[in-house]
């Protein structure tokens, strides 16, 4: 039986109370049992640490699974058009899928990494994004490049090396309004995370519109998901290593698009829940929805942990879609969503 941790916890309390001769009203106990059962049979739950969470995710919000049958999903991005669709990666399957309300999930690109690629990397794409010109941008985990493609055309490599050496395995990317992009390059797409590695670091880079790649930061051990604040003055970057390197840092974005010294945004190293900091999304008010221990952790701009959206499977990435008020979560074998009271920044075309 599928179910959330919260549902099981509620049911356990009900059963223990009954076993200990709970003296409350029988109707009340029955109501608690019904609520616990409904929670267990749902596709997830919303955990609330702070009253401010209610302003972002409605108290009656329902986590819903909209597609399944995948292996390890990642990199969701909402693509507007005649038929709005969500595109996402399945790394082990070496495929990109697209999902819409009308057609469900269908294969969009297969394979991402050709059998004869000879790149020394493994797996398909990871993070996806939209280029300012509307093309789909792929962090090609196994191909070790960042590329862009028309939705009905061929791919073009945007970045594949730094300082004459191949990148490790581009992981996630976010675009600045200038047309430049920030991307992370951990070694997850390399065999044993070390074979065929050419860079001495696991870096955070900037990709300029003219194709120039600039190394900005080498201090994170496993830089992963990243996102910009609405005013583009702060870059958030997840570090998905083992404790004590399981955290999110924030960097001031300077006028020349270099980064200031990183500051700790939230340290999750001591959290016991499964999962590590991974992909993230930011809403119009600067709240950060970041996949991490236990689900999608929701942070206020000052770093307060307001609550967690916990689908039935541990999510690796998240993105806002539709009119910006639906949060999609790629979680292992399934694709999930929840309606929010806030809105994320969703690309609507030029």
C-alpha positions in Angstrom: 0.0 0.0 0.0 1.4 3.4 -0.9 1.2 6.2 1.7 3.0 9.1 3.3 5.0 9.1 6.5 2.5 11.6 8.0 -0.4 9.2 7.2 1.3 6.3 8.9 2.1 8.5 11.9 -1.5 9.6 12.3 -2.7 6.0 11.9 -0.2 4.8 14.5 -1.4 7.3 17.0 -5.0 6.2 16.4 -4.1 2.5 16.9 -2.0 3.1 20.0 -4.8 5.2 21.5 -7.3 2.5 20.8 -5.0 -0.1 22.2 -4.5 1.9 25.4 -8.2 2.3 26.0 -8.5 5.8 24.4 -11.3 7.5 26.3 -12.3 10.0 23.6 -15.5 10.1 21.6 -15.8 7.1 19.4 -16.9 9.3 16.5 -13.8 11.4 16.9 -11.6 8.3 16.8 -13.4 7.1 13.7 -12.9 10.4 12.0 -9.1 10.3 12.8 -8.9 6.8 11.3 -10.7 7.9 8.1 -8.4 10.9 7.8 -5.3 8.7 8.3 -6.4 6.2 5.7 -7.1 8.9 3.2 -3.6 10.3 3.8 -2.0 6.9 3.4 -3.7 6.4 0.1 -2.8 9.8 -1.3 0.2 10.5 -3.6 1.9 12.5 -0.9 1.5 15.1 1.8 2.4 18.6 2.8 4.3 19.1 6.1 4.1 22.5 7.7 6.7 24.0 10.0 5.7 27.7 9.8 2.3 29.4 9.3 3.8 31.2 6.3 3.7 27.8 4.5 -0.1 28.2 4.3 0.4 31.3 2.1 2.4 29.3 -0.4 0.7 25.9 -0.5 -3.0 25.8 0.4 -4.0 23.9 3.5 -6.3 21.7 1.3 -3.6 21.1 -1.3 -3.4 17.6 -2.7 -0.2 16.0 -4.1 -1.1 14.2 -7.3 0.8 11.6 -9.4 0.2 12.4 -13.1 2.5 9.9 -14.7 4.7 6.9 -13.8 6.7 4.0 -15.2 10.0 5.8 -15.4 13.4 4.9 -13.9 14.9 8.1 -12.5 13.3 11.4 -13.6 15.0 14.8 -13.5 15.2 18.2 -15.0 11.6 19.4 -15.5 10.9 22.5 -17.5 7.5 24.0 -18.6 7.3 24.8 -22.3 4.4 27.1 -23.4 2.8 26.8 -26.8 -0.3 25.8 -28.6 -0.3 22.8 -26.2 1.5 23.6 -23.0 3.8 20.8 -22.0 6.3 19.7 -19.4 9.6 18.3 -20.6 11.7 16.1 -18.3 14.6 13.7 -18.4 14.9 10.0 -17.5 18.6 9.7 -17.0 19.0 5.9 -16.9 16.6 5.4 -19.8 18.6 7.9 -21.8 15.4 9.6 -22.9 13.5 12.9 -22.6 9.8 12.8 -22.2 7.1 15.4 -22.7 3.9 15.5 -20.7 0.6 17.3 -21.2 -2.9 17.0 -19.7 -4.2 15.7 -23.0 -1.6 13.2 -24.2 0.0 12.2 -20.9 3.7 11.3 -21.1 5.3 10.5 -24.5 8.9 10.0 -25.5 10.3 13.2 -27.0 14.0 12.3 -27.6 15.5 8.8 -27.7 18.4 8.4 -27.3 20.0 11.4 -25.8 23.4 9.7 -25.7 24.1 7.6 -28.8 25.7 4.2 -28.3 28.7 5.3 -30.3 29.1 8.7 -28.7 32.5 7.8 -27.2 32.2 10.6 -24.6 33.4 8.6 -21.6 30.1 9.5 -19.8 27.0 7.6 -19.0 23.3 8.3 -19.0 21.1 10.8 -20.8 20.3 14.4 -20.1 19.8 15.9 -16.6 18.6 19.4 -16.1 16.6 21.1 -18.9 15.8 24.8 -19.4 14.5 27.2 -22.0 16.9 29.4 -24.0 15.9 33.0 -24.3 15.1 32.3 -28.0 12.7 29.5 -27.0 14.9 26.5 -27.7 15.1 23.6 -25.3 18.4 23.5 -23.5 19.8 20.2 -22.3 22.5 19.5 -19.7 23.7 16.4 -21.4 24.9 14.4 -18.4 26.4 11.6 -20.5 27.5 13.6 -23.5 29.3 16.0 -21.2 28.0 19.1 -23.0 25.3 21.8 -22.7 23.2 21.9 -25.9 20.2 23.6 -27.4 17.6 22.3 -29.8 14.5 23.3 -31.6 11.6 21.2 -30.5 11.4 19.8 -34.1 15.1 20.2 -35.0 18.7 19.2 -34.4 20.9 19.9 -31.4 23.6 22.5 -31.3 26.4 22.3 -28.7 26.6 25.5 -26.6 29.4 24.4 -24.2 31.6 21.3 -24.0 34.9 22.3 -22.5 36.7 24.7 -20.2 40.4 25.6 -20.5 40.8 23.1 -23.3 39.4 20.2 -21.2 36.1 18.4 -21.4 33.5 19.3 -18.8 32.6 16.6 -16.2 28.8 16.2 -16.7 26.7 19.3 -16.8 23.9 19.0 -14.3 21.6 22.0 -14.2 21.3 25.4 -15.8 19.5 28.7 -15.3 19.3 31.7 -17.6 19.9 35.3 -16.7 17.9 38.1 -18.5 21.2 39.2 -20.2 21.1 35.9 -22.1 24.0 34.4 -20.2 23.4 31.3 -18.1 24.9 29.7 -15.0 25.4 26.0 -14.9 26.8 23.3 -12.5 29.3 20.6 -13.5 29.6 17.7 -10.9 31.0 14.3 -11.9 27.8 12.3 -11.6 27.8 11.3 -15.3 31.3 9.8 -15.1 31.9 6.1 -14.3 32.6 6.0 -10.5 32.4 9.8 -10.6 36.1 9.9 -11.5 36.9 7.9 -14.6 37.7 10.1 -17.6 37.5 13.3 -15.5 39.6 16.1 -17.0 38.7 19.1 -14.8 40.4 19.3 -11.5 37.3 20.7 -9.9 33.5 20.4 -9.8 32.6 23.9 -10.9 29.9 26.5 -11.2 30.2 28.2 -14.6 28.8 31.1 -16.6 28.0 30.5 -20.3 27.9 33.8 -22.2 25.8 34.4 -25.4 28.9 34.3 -27.5 29.8 30.8 -26.2 32.5 31.8 -23.7 32.6 29.6 -20.7 33.9 31.2 -17.5 34.7 29.3 -14.3 33.1 31.2 -11.3 33.3 28.9 -8.3 35.2 25.7 -7.3 34.4 25.6 -3.5 31.4 23.2 -3.6 32.2 19.5 -3.7 29.1 18.5 -5.6 27.3 21.6 -7.1 23.9 20.5 -8.3 20.6 22.3 -8.7 20.6 26.1 -9.0 18.2 29.1 -9.4 18.1 32.9 -9.5 16.2 35.2 -7.2 13.5 37.3 -9.0 15.8 40.3 -9.0 18.7 38.2 -10.3 20.9 39.5 -7.5 21.2 36.1 -5.8 22.2 32.7 -7.2 21.2 29.7 -5.1 23.2 26.5 -5.6 22.6 23.1 -4.0 25.5 20.9 -2.9 24.5 17.2 -3.0 27.4 15.5 -1.3 27.4 13.5 1.9 27.4 15.3 5.3 28.9 17.7 6.2 28.5 18.9 2.6 24.8 18.6 2.2 23.6 22.2 2.0 22.5 25.2 -0.2 24.6 28.3 -0.6 23.7 31.7 -2.0 26.0 33.9 -4.0 25.7 37.6 -4.7 25.5 38.1 -8.5 27.7 41.0 -9.4 27.0 43.5 -12.2 29.6 41.8 -14.4 27.9 38.4 -13.7 30.7 37.1 -11.5 29.8 35.7 -8.1 30.5 37.0 -4.7 31.7 34.8 -1.9 29.1 32.1 -1.1 27.1 32.2 2.1 25.3 29.3 3.8 21.6 29.5 2.9 20.5 26.3 4.6 22.6 23.4 6.0 20.8 20.0 5.8 23.8 17.9 6.9 22.2 16.9 10.2 18.8 16.0 8.8 17.9 12.4 9.1 15.3 12.2 6.3 16.6 10.5 3.1 17.6 12.7 0.2 20.2 15.4 -0.6 19.9 18.9 -1.9 19.2 18.7 -5.6 17.1 20.7 -8.1 15.2 23.8 -7.1 12.7 26.5 -8.3 12.1 30.0 -7.1 8.7 31.8 -6.9 8.0 35.5 -7.7 8.5 36.5 -4.1 11.9 34.8 -3.7 10.7 31.7 -1.8 12.9 28.7 -2.7 11.3 25.3 -3.5 14.2 22.9 -3.2 14.3 19.1 -3.4 16.2 17.7 -0.5 15.8 15.5 2.6 12.2 14.4 2.8 10.9 16.0 -0.3 10.6 19.6 -1.7 11.7 21.8 1.1 10.2 25.3 1.0 12.4 28.2 2.3 11.6 31.8 2.8 14.2 34.2 1.3 15.8 34.5 4.7 16.5 30.8 4.8 13.7 29.7 7.2 12.4 26.2 6.5 8.6 26.8 6.1 7.6 23.2 5.3 8.0 20.4 2.9 6.0 19.0 0.0 6.5 15.3 0.2 5.3 13.2 -2.7 5.2 9.4 -2.3 8.6 9.1 -3.9 11.7 11.2 -3.1 11.9 14.0 -5.7 15.1 15.0 -7.5 13.9 18.2 -9.1 11.0 20.6 -9.4 9.6 23.3 -11.7 6.6 25.6 -11.8 4.3 25.1 -14.8 1.0 26.2 -16.3 0.2 29.8 -15.3 3.0 29.4 -12.7 0.8 28.1 -9.8 1.4 24.4 -10.3 4.6 22.9 -8.9 5.7 19.8 -10.8 8.1 17.3 -9.2 10.2 14.6 -10.9 10.4 11.8 -8.3 12.2 8.6 -9.2 9.6 6.6 -11.2 6.8 9.2 -11.1 5.9 12.7 -12.1 3.9 14.6 -9.4 2.3 18.0 -9.0 0.6 20.2 -6.4 -1.3 23.5 -6.8 0.3 26.4 -5.0 -1.0 29.8 -3.8 2.1 31.5 -5.1 3.5 31.6 -8.7 6.8 30.6 -10.1 8.6 32.4 -12.9 7.5 30.5 -16.1 8.8 31.4 -19.5 6.1 32.7 -21.8 8.1 33.5 -24.9 9.4 36.7 -26.3 
